[in-house]
Amino acid sequence: MAAARHTLLEGQGFASQLVSLTEAAPASRISLRARPDAVAALSKALGIKLPDQPKTSVRSTASRTRQRVALWLGPDEWLVIDEAGADLMGACAKARGLHAAVDVSHRNTAIIVSGQGAEAVISAGCPQNLSLDAFAVGACSRTILGKAEIVLLREEENVFRVECWRSFSAYVLAFLSDAARAPMI
């Protein structure tokens, strides 16, 4: 029996006319490292093509409500998130080729930042250029927000997924909430 995932930020969040902060639903996640010759087999096993370009992600189209996304974090590193809670480790075990997969489902959580002010709120603590020209829909990167390391994914023009370690989630939510309360330019 798998351990139940408990949300740390349940009932917390923020909403205004310009921005909304909500905890993402629990998801399965793996940190995946692989050599180039194993990528095709892993992609097939996971049912999603692992992206091979910096700052890119690939989202499955199997279901509109429950999706799988693979985020490129480095030349041989991906974060794979499955909102349906699939057994990603089991899928990787079936793939041939040298790779390392670590289940980080219980380590990570995510905060969805949405609305017209989403980019400005994240930019209050993230040094990265988040304009659509520099960080288009589907772009992702490992970066910082305030003093916390995050993985940032632009899901839509005004929707971002902020992945962070659970132990930093209260800080990240408080930082984003403070930024959301500040007057926006």
C-alpha positions in Angstrom: 0.0 0.0 0.0 1.4 3.4 -1.0 1.8 6.1 1.6 -1.0 8.7 1.4 0.2 12.2 0.2 -0.9 15.0 2.5 -0.9 18.5 1.3 0.9 21.1 3.4 -0.8 24.1 2.0 -4.4 22.9 2.1 -6.8 25.8 2.6 -4.1 28.3 2.1 -3.6 30.5 -0.9 -4.4 33.9 -2.1 -6.8 35.5 -4.6 -7.2 39.0 -5.9 -8.5 40.5 -9.2 -5.0 40.1 -10.7 -3.6 36.9 -9.3 -4.5 33.6 -7.7 -2.2 31.3 -5.7 -3.4 27.7 -5.2 -1.7 24.5 -4.3 -1.6 22.0 -7.2 -3.2 18.6 -6.8 -0.9 15.8 -5.5 1.1 14.2 -8.3 3.6 11.5 -9.0 7.1 12.9 -9.8 10.4 11.5 -10.7 13.8 13.1 -11.1 15.3 11.3 -14.1 18.9 11.2 -15.4 19.8 9.3 -18.5 22.4 9.0 -21.2 21.3 10.0 -24.8 21.2 6.3 -25.9 18.5 5.6 -23.2 16.2 8.5 -23.9 14.1 6.8 -26.7 13.5 3.8 -24.5 12.5 5.9 -21.5 10.3 8.1 -23.7 8.5 5.0 -24.9 8.2 3.5 -21.4 6.8 6.8 -19.9 4.5 7.5 -22.9 5.9 11.0 -23.4 8.8 12.2 -25.5 11.5 13.5 -23.2 12.4 17.0 -24.4 16.0 17.5 -25.7 16.1 21.3 -25.8 17.0 23.7 -23.0 14.0 25.4 -21.2 11.4 23.1 -22.9 8.7 20.8 -21.7 6.4 18.3 -23.3 2.9 17.7 -22.1 0.9 14.5 -22.8 -2.4 14.9 -24.6 -4.1 11.8 -23.2 -6.4 13.7 -20.9 -7.2 17.4 -20.6 -7.7 17.2 -16.8 -5.0 14.7 -15.8 -1.8 15.2 -17.7 1.8 14.1 -17.7 4.6 16.6 -18.3 8.3 16.2 -18.8 10.5 19.2 -18.1 14.1 19.5 -19.4 16.4 20.5 -16.5 19.7 19.8 -18.1 21.4 17.8 -20.9 20.7 14.5 -19.2 18.1 15.5 -16.6 14.3 15.7 -16.5 11.5 16.2 -14.0 8.5 14.1 -14.9 5.2 15.0 -13.3 2.0 12.8 -13.6 -1.2 14.4 -12.3 -3.0 11.0 -12.3 -0.5 9.5 -9.8 0.9 6.9 -12.2 3.7 4.5 -11.3 6.5 6.4 -13.1 9.2 4.3 -11.3 7.6 1.1 -12.6 7.5 2.5 -16.1 11.2 3.5 -16.0 12.1 0.0 -14.7 10.9 -1.4 -18.0 13.2 0.8 -20.1 16.5 -0.5 -21.4 19.5 1.8 -21.2 21.5 3.3 -18.4 19.4 5.7 -16.3 18.7 6.8 -12.8 15.1 7.5 -11.7 14.3 8.8 -8.2 10.7 9.2 -6.9 10.4 12.7 -5.5 6.6 12.7 -5.2 6.7 13.2 -1.4 9.6 15.7 -1.6 8.0 18.2 -4.0 4.8 20.2 -4.1 3.6 22.8 -6.5 1.9 26.2 -6.3 -0.1 27.4 -9.3 0.2 31.1 -9.9 -2.4 32.4 -12.3 -4.0 35.6 -13.5 -2.9 38.8 -15.3 -0.4 39.5 -12.4 1.2 36.1 -12.4 4.4 37.1 -14.2 4.9 40.2 -12.0 4.3 38.3 -8.8 7.0 35.6 -9.7 9.3 38.3 -11.0 9.3 39.9 -7.6 11.7 37.2 -6.4 12.9 35.4 -9.5 15.9 37.0 -11.4 14.9 35.3 -14.7 13.3 37.2 -17.6 9.8 35.9 -17.6 8.5 37.9 -20.6 6.7 35.8 -23.2 9.5 36.4 -25.7 12.1 35.0 -23.3 10.0 32.5 -21.4 7.2 31.2 -23.7 4.3 28.9 -22.9 5.9 25.5 -22.2 9.2 27.0 -21.0 10.7 25.6 -17.8 13.8 26.1 -15.8 15.4 25.4 -12.4 15.8 28.8 -10.8 15.3 30.6 -7.5 12.4 32.5 -5.9 13.6 34.6 -3.0 15.8 32.2 -1.1 14.3 28.9 -2.4 15.2 26.8 -5.3 12.3 26.1 -7.6 11.4 24.6 -10.9 9.3 27.0 -12.9 7.0 26.0 -15.7 4.9 28.4 -17.8 1.7 26.3 -18.5 -0.2 29.1 -20.2 0.4 32.8 -20.9 -0.8 33.7 -17.4 -0.4 30.4 -15.6 2.8 29.2 -13.9 3.6 26.1 -12.0 6.1 26.7 -9.2 7.6 23.3 -8.1 9.4 23.4 -4.8 10.5 21.2 -2.0 7.7 20.6 0.6 10.0 21.9 3.3 10.1 25.3 1.5 6.5 25.4 0.5 5.2 27.7 3.3 8.1 30.1 2.6 7.4 30.1 -1.2 3.7 30.6 -0.7 4.3 33.4 1.8 6.8 35.1 -0.6 4.3 34.9 -3.5 1.4 36.1 -1.3 3.5 39.1 -0.1 4.4 39.9 -3.7 0.8 39.6 -4.8 -0.3 42.1 -2.2 2.3 44.7 -3.4 1.1 47.3 -5.9 1.7 46.0 -9.4 3.1 48.3 -12.1 
